[in-house]
């Protein structure tokens, strides 16, 4: 979330200048493409016949395609910068208007956009005062939200533009600029995870996420983010873990570690026994054993052991817990706010969520870190879910297109934050310059020489 100082001090003209530079470079690439195709290739066709001439013409035509693809990427970059500049200029204009209004009416605005009277007063503000605060807050909130959306959209567009550097086919480059196209999604996924660990769970747990989301109305993105966040603890608890159990984190010997009242965080979603107890008691009918018993009637030791052995149950418990948190909307109005409440459901966290919204930098300690984690993983989750939503045919076609743009023999890998569908391949494009041709087989040994 963009803060008031960040929007106030933004300099959109710098992005417009960068867009002009990109357009200038694009024009140069287009000129070189035309020269390679129309001038050099045409001259070679007249002056150099035979196989060598055809090879030379093909090379220059390919160079033309490279330059055209580069021009497409540069123009896309310019559009991104121009759109960002326009949106930030508009948001900044609204912010400055609201800040001027607040100053004229004796109001103060904090970095998150919260508005109050500049001087404390013993009396509650009258109706006119409340309306002034509300008016300024609404304009500032809308301006910050507009700037945040523009910043997020630009960052995602630039990830696609960056990946376009690997595309030398102009037609494919144009297709990839559609951010919802299979190729566009695949290109973003080919850029790696920026140092993030994946959501390391098997397909049956991913299916549980879908089912729990449908059951409770909690978004798949939020449930996947919970899995990602809690796995940081699990995967680092015991680095020596290997095999299937490592996918679910640490696994205690229950007979040795569980006392009468287990207080350890349980399962792949890292839930305390008291929290799980509260969930199964609030949602008794939703949580029953095959023999008809309610989970709420189990002992703490039995409930803890059941959670630790059933990752599908962990996901459902977390989804219901998040739904319970959402039922009190104060400080729980967005997925990001629920993401922070999952870690610490306290009056202070709710109050700060309500005060600062989705702004992370104004927070402190673990909540600040958790909020920043959400900001880092959200675009990667969006891309992974977009890839997951494609049909098998669409995924295969996008991967084939990437393979065709990758030098022969080189590995092609997509890196969604969670695994879903085909994600690896091998390049089938032109070999890299200087790659030696396969050497011929050994010459026959002349008779009598051995």
C-alpha positions in Angstrom: 0.0 0.0 0.0 1.4 3.4 -1.0 1.7 5.8 1.9 0.9 9.5 2.1 4.6 10.7 2.0 5.4 8.3 -0.9 2.5 9.6 -3.0 3.2 13.2 -2.0 6.8 13.0 -3.0 6.4 10.9 -6.2 7.8 12.4 -9.4 5.7 11.1 -12.3 7.7 13.1 -14.9 10.6 10.8 -14.3 8.5 7.9 -15.6 7.4 9.9 -18.6 11.1 10.7 -19.4 11.9 7.0 -19.1 9.0 6.3 -21.4 10.4 8.7 -24.0 13.8 7.1 -23.8 12.2 3.7 -24.4 10.2 4.9 -27.4 13.5 6.3 -28.8 15.2 3.0 -28.4 12.2 1.2 -29.9 12.4 3.4 -33.0 16.0 2.6 -33.5 15.3 -1.2 -33.2 12.5 -0.8 -35.8 14.8 1.0 -38.1 17.5 -1.7 -37.8 14.9 -4.4 -38.4 13.7 -2.7 -41.5 17.3 -2.3 -42.7 18.2 -5.9 -42.0 15.1 -7.3 -43.8 14.5 -4.8 -46.6 18.0 -3.7 -47.5 20.6 -6.3 -46.5 18.5 -9.4 -47.1 17.2 -8.0 -50.5 20.8 -7.3 -51.5 22.0 -10.7 -50.6 19.1 -12.3 -52.6 20.5 -10.6 -55.7 24.2 -10.9 -55.1 24.7 -14.2 -53.2 23.0 -17.3 -54.6 23.4 -20.8 -53.4 23.1 -22.4 -50.0 25.5 -20.0 -48.3 23.5 -17.0 -49.6 20.2 -18.5 -48.3 21.8 -19.1 -44.9 23.0 -15.5 -44.8 19.6 -14.1 -45.8 17.9 -16.3 -43.1 20.3 -15.0 -40.5 19.6 -11.3 -41.3 15.8 -11.9 -41.4 16.1 -13.5 -38.0 18.0 -10.4 -36.8 15.2 -8.3 -38.1 12.7 -10.4 -36.0 14.9 -10.0 -32.9 14.9 -6.2 -33.4 11.2 -6.1 -34.0 10.5 -8.2 -30.8 12.8 -5.8 -28.9 10.9 -2.8 -30.2 7.6 -4.4 -29.0 9.1 -4.9 -25.5 10.4 -1.4 -25.4 7.0 0.1 -26.5 5.3 -2.0 -23.8 7.7 -0.6 -21.2 6.9 2.9 -22.4 3.2 2.3 -22.1 3.6 0.9 -18.6 5.6 4.0 -17.5 3.1 6.4 -19.2 0.1 4.7 -17.6 1.9 4.7 -14.2 2.7 8.4 -14.5 -0.9 9.3 -15.5 -2.4 7.3 -12.6 0.0 8.7 -10.0 -0.5 12.2 -11.3 -4.2 11.8 -10.9 -3.9 10.3 -7.4 -1.4 12.9 -6.4 -3.7 15.7 -7.5 -6.5 14.3 -5.3 -4.1 13.8 -2.4 -2.8 17.4 -2.5 -6.4 18.7 -2.8 -7.4 16.7 0.3 -4.3 17.7 2.3 -5.0 21.4 1.5 -8.6 20.9 2.6 -7.4 19.2 5.9 -5.0 22.1 6.6 -7.7 24.7 6.0 -10.0 22.9 8.4 -7.6 22.2 11.2 -7.2 18.5 10.5 -4.1 16.4 10.6 -3.3 13.4 8.3 -0.9 10.6 9.3 1.3 8.7 7.0 -1.3 5.9 6.5 -4.1 8.5 5.5 -5.9 8.6 8.8 -7.5 12.0 9.5 -8.2 13.6 12.9 -8.2 17.1 14.5 -4.8 18.7 14.7 -5.4 19.7 18.3 -6.9 17.4 20.9 -10.3 18.4 22.1 -12.1 17.3 25.3 -15.4 17.2 23.5 -16.5 14.9 20.7 -16.5 16.6 17.3 -19.9 17.9 16.2 -21.7 16.8 13.1 -19.9 19.3 10.9 -16.5 18.2 12.3 -17.2 14.6 11.7 -18.3 15.3 8.1 -15.0 17.2 7.5 -12.9 14.3 8.8 -15.0 11.8 6.7 -14.7 13.9 3.6 -10.9 14.3 3.8 -10.4 10.6 4.7 -12.5 9.3 1.8 -10.5 11.4 -0.8 -7.2 10.5 0.7 -8.1 6.8 1.0 -9.3 6.7 -2.7 -6.1 8.5 -3.8 -3.8 6.0 -1.9 -5.8 3.0 -3.3 -5.5 4.4 -6.8 -1.8 4.8 -6.5 -1.4 1.4 -4.9 -3.3 -0.3 -7.8 -1.2 1.6 -10.3 2.0 0.6 -8.6 0.9 -3.1 -8.5 -0.2 -3.1 -12.1 3.0 -1.5 -13.3 5.1 -4.0 -11.3 3.3 -6.9 -12.9 3.5 -5.5 -16.4 7.2 -4.9 -16.0 7.7 -8.6 -15.1 6.2 -9.5 -18.4 8.3 -6.9 -20.2 11.4 -8.3 -18.6 10.5 -11.8 -19.7 10.0 -10.6 -23.3 13.8 -10.3 -23.6 13.8 -14.0 -24.2 11.3 -13.8 -27.1 12.6 -13.2 -30.6 9.4 -13.9 -32.5 7.5 -10.6 -32.9 4.1 -12.4 -33.2 4.7 -14.2 -29.9 5.9 -11.0 -28.3 2.6 -9.4 -29.2 0.6 -12.3 -27.7 2.6 -12.3 -24.5 1.6 -8.6 -23.9 -1.9 -9.8 -23.0 -1.3 -10.4 -19.3 -4.1 -13.0 -19.3 -2.7 -15.0 -22.2 -1.2 -18.4 -21.5 2.1 -17.3 -22.9 2.1 -14.0 -20.8 1.4 -16.0 -17.7 4.1 -18.6 -18.6 6.7 -15.8 -19.2 6.0 -14.3 -15.7 6.4 -17.7 -14.2 9.7 -18.3 -16.0 11.2 -15.4 -14.2 11.7 -17.3 -10.9 10.4 -16.8 -7.4 12.7 -13.9 -6.3 14.2 -16.1 -3.6 10.8 -17.2 -2.2 10.3 -20.8 -1.2 7.4 -22.6 -2.9 4.2 -23.9 -1.2 5.5 -27.4 -0.8 2.4 -29.5 -0.5 1.0 -32.4 -2.6 -1.9 -32.1 -5.0 -4.4 -33.5 -2.5 -3.7 -30.6 -0.1 -4.2 -28.2 -2.9 -7.6 -29.8 -3.6 -8.4 -29.4 0.1 -7.7 -25.6 -0.3 -10.2 -25.5 -3.2 -12.8 -27.3 -1.1 -12.3 -25.3 2.0 -12.5 -22.1 0.1 -15.8 -23.1 -1.5 -17.1 -24.3 1.9 -16.3 -21.1 3.9 -16.0 -18.3 1.3 -12.4 -17.7 2.3 -10.3 -17.0 -0.8 -7.9 -19.6 -2.2 -5.2 -16.9 -2.3 -5.5 -16.4 1.4 -5.4 -20.1 2.3 -2.4 -20.6 0.0 -0.7 -17.6 1.6 -1.2 -19.2 5.0 0.3 -22.4 3.8 3.3 -20.5 2.4 3.8 -18.4 5.6 3.6 -21.3 8.1 5.9 -23.5 6.0 8.7 -21.1 6.7 8.7 -22.3 10.2 8.2 -25.9 9.4 10.8 -26.2 6.7 13.4 -24.5 9.0 12.5 -26.3 12.2 14.5 -29.4 11.3 16.6 -29.1 8.1 17.6 -32.7 8.3 14.0 -33.9 7.6 13.7 -35.8 4.3 11.0 -37.7 2.6 7.2 -37.2 2.6 7.0 -36.0 6.2 9.3 -33.1 5.4 6.5 -31.7 3.2 4.4 -31.2 6.2 7.1 -29.9 8.5 8.2 -31.4 11.8 6.5 -34.5 13.1 6.7 -35.1 16.9 6.6 -38.4 18.7 3.3 -37.9 20.3 3.9 -40.2 23.2 6.9 -38.3 24.2 5.9 -34.6 23.5 2.2 -34.3 24.2 1.2 -33.7 27.8 -2.4 -33.4 29.2 -2.7 -29.9 27.5 -0.7 -29.7 24.3 0.4 -26.1 23.6 2.5 -26.6 20.5 1.5 -25.2 17.1 0.0 -28.1 15.1 -0.1 -29.3 11.5 0.9 -27.6 8.3 -1.1 -24.5 9.1 0.6 -24.0 12.5 -2.6 -23.8 14.6 -2.6 -23.8 18.4 -4.7 -26.4 20.2 -6.8 -23.6 21.9 -7.6 -22.1 18.5 -8.5 -25.4 17.0 -10.7 -26.1 20.0 -12.5 -22.8 19.6 -13.1 -23.6 15.9 -14.5 -27.1 16.3 -16.8 -25.8 19.2 -18.1 -22.9 17.1 -18.6 -25.2 14.1 -19.6 -28.5 15.7 -21.7 -29.8 12.8 -18.9 -29.1 10.3 -16.3 -31.2 12.2 -17.3 -34.8 12.9 -15.5 -38.2 12.8 -16.6 -41.0 10.5 -18.2 -42.7 13.6 -20.4 -39.6 14.1 -18.5 -38.2 17.1 -17.9 -34.4 17.2 -14.3 -33.3 17.2 -15.3 -30.8 19.9 -15.8 -33.8 22.2 -12.2 -35.1 21.8 -9.6 -34.6 24.4 -6.8 -32.0 23.7 -4.3 -34.8 23.1 -6.7 -36.6 20.7 -7.5 -33.4 18.8 -3.9 -32.5 18.5 -2.9 -35.9 17.2 -5.7 -35.8 14.7 -4.6 -32.4 13.4 -1.0 -33.4 13.1 -1.9 -36.5 11.1 -4.4 -34.9 8.7 -3.3 -32.0 6.6 -6.7 -31.8 4.9 -8.2 -31.2 8.3 -5.6 -28.5 9.0 -6.7 -26.6 5.9 -10.4 -26.8 6.8 -9.8 -25.7 10.4 -7.8 -22.7 9.2 -10.5 -21.7 6.7 -13.2 -21.8 9.4 -10.9 -19.9 11.7 -10.4 -17.2 9.1 -14.2 -17.1 8.5 -14.8 -16.6 12.2 -12.2 -13.8 12.2 -14.0 -12.2 9.3 -17.4 -12.3 11.0 -16.2 -9.3 13.1 -15.2 -7.0 10.2 -13.4 -4.4 12.2 -9.8 -4.7 11.2 -10.6 -7.8 9.1 -11.8 -6.2 5.8 -9.2 -7.6 3.4 -7.3 -10.8 2.8 -4.1 -9.1 4.0 -5.7 -8.0 7.2 -7.0 -11.5 7.9 -3.5 -12.8 7.1 -2.1 -10.7 9.9 -4.9 -11.6 12.3 -4.2 -15.3 11.7 -0.9 -14.7 13.4 -2.2 -12.6 16.3 -5.9 -12.0 16.8 -5.7 -9.2 19.4 -7.6 -5.9 19.8 -4.3 -4.0 19.1 -3.8 -5.8 15.7 -7.4 -5.2 14.8 -7.1 -1.6 15.7 -3.9 -1.1 13.7 -5.5 -3.0 10.7 -8.4 -0.5 10.8 -6.1 2.4 11.3 -3.5 1.6 8.6 -5.5 -0.7 6.3 -3.1 -2.7 4.1 -0.1 -0.5 4.7 2.7 -2.6 6.1 5.5 -0.1 6.7 3.6 1.7 9.5 3.5 -1.5 11.5 6.1 -3.0 13.8 7.7 -6.3 14.7 6.3 -9.6 13.3 3.2 -7.9 11.9 5.3 -5.7 9.7 7.3 -8.6 8.5 4.2 -10.7 7.9 2.5 -7.8 6.0 5.6 -7.4 3.8 5.6 -11.1 3.1 2.0 -10.8 1.8 3.2 -8.0 -0.5 6.0 -10.2 -1.8 4.0 -13.4 -2.5 0.7 -11.9 -3.7 1.8 -11.4 -7.4 3.4 -14.9 -7.4 0.2 -16.4 -6.0 -1.9 -14.6 -8.6 0.3 -15.9 -11.4 0.3 -19.5 -10.0 -3.5 -19.4 -9.8 -3.8 -18.0 -13.3 -1.6 -20.8 -14.6 -3.6 -23.4 -12.6 -6.8 -22.1 -14.2 -5.6 -22.8 -17.7 -6.6 -26.0 -19.5 -4.0 -28.7 -20.1 -4.0 -27.7 -23.8 -3.4 -24.1 -23.0 -0.5 -24.9 -20.7 1.1 -27.3 -23.2 0.8 -24.7 -26.0 2.4 -21.9 -23.8 5.2 -24.3 -22.9 5.8 -25.3 -26.5 6.0 -21.6 -27.5 8.6 -21.0 -24.8 10.6 -24.1 -25.9 10.6 -22.8 -29.5 12.2 -19.5 -28.2 14.8 -21.3 -26.1 18.1 -22.6 -27.6 18.0 -26.3 -28.4 19.0 -28.5 -25.4 18.5 -25.8 -22.8 16.1 -26.5 -19.9 12.8 -24.6 -19.8 11.3 -24.2 -16.3 8.3 -22.4 -15.0 8.3 -21.7 -11.3 4.7 -21.2 -9.9 4.6 -20.7 -6.1 2.7 -24.0 -6.0 2.9 -26.8 -8.5 -0.1 -27.3 -10.8 0.2 -28.6 -14.3 3.0 -29.0 -16.8 6.0 -26.8 -15.8 9.2 -28.0 -17.5 10.5 -28.6 -21.0 13.5 -28.5 -23.3 14.4 -25.8 -25.8 13.9 -26.5 -29.4 15.0 -23.2 -30.9 18.2 -22.2 -32.7 21.4 -23.3 -31.0 23.3 -20.5 -29.3 26.0 -18.9 -31.4 29.3 -20.8 -31.2 27.7 -24.1 -30.2 29.7 -26.8 -31.9 28.0 -29.2 -34.2 27.9 -32.8 -33.2 31.2 -34.4 -33.9 31.3 -37.2 -36.5 31.9 -40.8 -35.4 35.4 -42.1 -35.2 37.2 -42.7 -38.5 37.8 -46.4 -39.4 41.2 -47.6 -38.4 43.3 -48.4 -41.5 44.1 -52.1 -41.8 47.4 -53.3 -40.4 47.8 -50.4 -38.0 46.9 -52.2 -34.8 
